[in-house]
Amino acid sequence: MTTVLVADDDRDIRDLVAFKLEAAGFDVLVSGDGDDAYASAVQHRPDVAVLDVMMPGLSGLQVLQRLRSHPEMGSTRVILLTAKAQEADVESGFSMGADDYVVKPFSPRELLSRVQAVLARSSA
């Protein structure tokens, strides 16, 4: 089964995204802060990580950097989910290795489509 890690300090967003992904058949892990997200990613090796950029502890960008530098985590696809919508923020996310960038507020259906598209690209 495909595993998705959802890390967001906003419980409502985290629960909404987890519900939508579980309904689509994904195994979902949830984290409320960056430190837990990184530890969970290393322990469980999710196929995709959906990371809020602004979280307590490690930011989503810091988690992304650590995943990209970890020798066994390079295949984990990362989608940044954030309110930071400036062009420089988006560019920074992609330059750090994000596979996709979704701006809040967002459509849960669109996020699900983006998770599926990232997975399809990685298996092609």
C-alpha positions in Angstrom: 0.0 0.0 0.0 1.2 3.5 -0.8 2.0 5.6 2.3 1.6 9.3 2.7 2.9 11.4 5.6 0.9 14.5 6.3 2.6 17.1 8.5 0.7 20.2 9.5 0.4 21.9 12.9 -3.2 22.8 12.1 -5.2 19.8 13.3 -8.2 20.6 11.1 -6.1 20.7 7.9 -4.2 17.6 9.0 -7.4 15.7 9.6 -9.0 16.9 6.4 -6.1 15.9 4.3 -5.7 12.5 6.1 -9.4 11.8 5.6 -9.3 12.6 1.9 -6.2 10.5 1.3 -7.5 7.5 3.4 -10.8 7.6 1.4 -8.7 7.3 -1.8 -7.0 4.2 -0.4 -3.7 5.6 0.9 -2.1 4.5 4.2 -1.7 7.9 6.1 0.7 8.9 8.8 0.2 12.2 10.5 2.5 14.6 12.4 1.8 17.9 14.1 5.3 19.3 13.9 8.5 19.2 11.9 10.6 17.2 14.3 8.0 14.4 14.5 7.5 14.5 10.7 11.2 13.9 10.1 11.4 11.1 12.6 8.2 9.5 11.2 9.5 9.8 7.7 12.8 8.1 8.5 11.1 5.4 10.5 8.2 4.6 8.1 9.7 5.6 4.7 6.5 7.1 3.2 6.2 7.3 -0.6 5.0 10.9 -0.3 5.3 13.6 2.4 2.9 16.5 2.4 4.6 19.1 4.5 3.4 22.4 5.9 6.2 25.0 5.5 5.5 26.8 8.8 5.4 24.3 11.7 6.8 24.2 15.2 10.3 22.6 15.5 11.7 21.9 12.1 10.0 23.8 9.3 8.7 21.9 6.3 11.7 23.3 4.3 14.1 22.0 7.0 12.4 18.6 6.9 12.6 18.7 3.1 16.4 19.5 3.3 17.0 16.6 5.7 15.0 14.2 3.6 17.0 15.1 0.4 20.3 14.8 2.2 19.4 11.4 3.9 21.0 8.6 1.9 17.9 6.4 2.1 15.1 9.0 1.8 15.9 10.4 -1.7 13.0 8.6 -3.3 10.4 10.1 -1.0 8.3 12.6 -3.0 7.6 15.9 -1.2 4.7 18.3 -1.6 4.9 21.5 0.3 1.5 22.7 1.5 1.7 26.3 2.7 0.2 29.8 2.9 3.4 31.2 1.6 2.4 32.1 -1.9 5.0 34.6 -3.1 6.9 33.7 -6.2 10.1 33.7 -4.2 8.6 31.2 -1.7 7.5 28.9 -4.5 10.9 29.1 -6.2 12.7 28.5 -3.0 10.6 25.3 -2.3 11.3 23.9 -5.7 15.0 24.8 -5.6 15.3 22.9 -2.3 13.9 19.8 -4.0 10.1 19.9 -3.6 8.2 17.8 -6.1 5.2 20.1 -5.9 3.9 23.2 -4.1 0.3 23.7 -3.1 -0.9 27.1 -1.7 -3.4 27.4 1.1 -6.3 27.7 1.0 -6.5 24.6 -1.2 -9.0 22.1 -2.6 -8.6 18.7 -1.0 -9.6 17.2 -4.3 -6.7 19.1 -6.0 -4.2 18.0 -3.4 -5.3 14.4 -3.9 -4.7 14.8 -7.6 -1.3 16.2 -7.0 -0.3 13.3 -4.7 -1.4 10.9 -7.4 0.4 12.9 -10.1 3.7 13.0 -8.1 3.4 9.2 -7.6 2.7 8.6 -11.3 5.8 10.7 -12.3 8.0 8.9 -9.9 7.0 5.5 -11.2 7.3 6.5 -14.9 
